[in-house]
Amino acid sequence: MAKLALVYGMRLFPAEDVAQVQEATLTLKDGRKAHVTMHIIEGSKEEIQNTLGQSIDAFFEMYPEI
C-alpha cells in the first residue's frame, strides 16, 4: 500500500462568528490542484469531540481498501 497523507485543519471560533466555510485548495507535486471540503461542527466541547470522532470513523469507512 502507498504511504498516505491525511490533509486536515482545525480551529475553534465562537459559533456566532462563523459566516461561511469554503473548500480548501492544495497543489500536488505534479502541479494539479485538489480540493478539500471543509466541515463545521457546532456544539459543546464534548459534542464536538463526539461528532468529530464519528466523522473520522465514517471517513475511513468510505475507503475499505485501506
CYANA upper distance limits for C-alpha pairs under 8 A (distance plus 0.5 A):
  1 MET  CA     66 ILE  CA      8.36
  7 VAL  CA     36 VAL  CA      8.47
 13 PHE  CA     17 ASP  CA      7.25
 13 PHE  CA     18 VAL  CA      7.62
 14 PRO  CA     18 VAL  CA      7.72
 15 ALA  CA     42 GLU  CA      6.97
 21 VAL  CA     38 MET  CA      7.12
 21 VAL  CA     39 HIS  CA      7.78
 21 VAL  CA     40 ILE  CA      7.97
 22 GLN  CA     37 THR  CA      7.80
 22 GLN  CA     38 MET  CA      6.77
 23 GLU  CA     35 HIS  CA      6.94
 23 GLU  CA     36 VAL  CA      6.05
 23 GLU  CA     37 THR  CA      5.10
 23 GLU  CA     38 MET  CA      5.69
 24 ALA  CA     35 HIS  CA      6.19
 24 ALA  CA     36 VAL  CA      5.60
 24 ALA  CA     37 THR  CA      7.01
 24 ALA  CA     38 MET  CA      7.28
 25 THR  CA     33 LYS  CA      7.18
 25 THR  CA     34 ALA  CA      6.28
 25 THR  CA     35 HIS  CA      5.11
 25 THR  CA     36 VAL  CA      6.79
 26 LEU  CA     33 LYS  CA      6.26
 26 LEU  CA     34 ALA  CA      5.86
 26 LEU  CA     35 HIS  CA      6.82
 26 LEU  CA     36 VAL  CA      8.29
 27 THR  CA     31 GLY  CA      6.42
 27 THR  CA     32 ARG  CA      6.33
 27 THR  CA     33 LYS  CA      5.13
 27 THR  CA     34 ALA  CA      6.75
 28 LEU  CA     32 ARG  CA      5.83
 28 LEU  CA     33 LYS  CA      6.62
 28 LEU  CA     34 ALA  CA      7.59
 41 ILE  CA     48 ILE  CA      6.57
 41 ILE  CA     51 THR  CA      7.88
 41 ILE  CA     52 LEU  CA      8.16
 42 GLU  CA     47 GLU  CA      8.30
 42 GLU  CA     48 ILE  CA      6.92
 43 GLY  CA     47 GLU  CA      5.93
 43 GLY  CA     48 ILE  CA      6.24
 44 SER  CA     48 ILE  CA      6.57
 45 LYS  CA     49 GLN  CA      6.65
 46 GLU  CA     50 ASN  CA      6.61
 47 GLU  CA     51 THR  CA      6.54
 48 ILE  CA     52 LEU  CA      6.39
 49 GLN  CA     53 GLY  CA      6.64
 50 ASN  CA     54 GLN  CA      6.84
 51 THR  CA     55 SER  CA      6.60
 52 LEU  CA     56 ILE  CA      6.68
 53 GLY  CA     57 ASP  CA      6.81
 54 GLN  CA     58 ALA  CA      6.64
 55 SER  CA     59 PHE  CA      6.52
 56 ILE  CA     60 PHE  CA      6.95
 57 ASP  CA     61 GLU  CA      6.82
 58 ALA  CA     62 MET  CA      7.14
 59 PHE  CA     63 TYR  CA      7.86
 60 PHE  CA     64 PRO  CA      7.46
 60 PHE  CA     66 ILE  CA      8.45
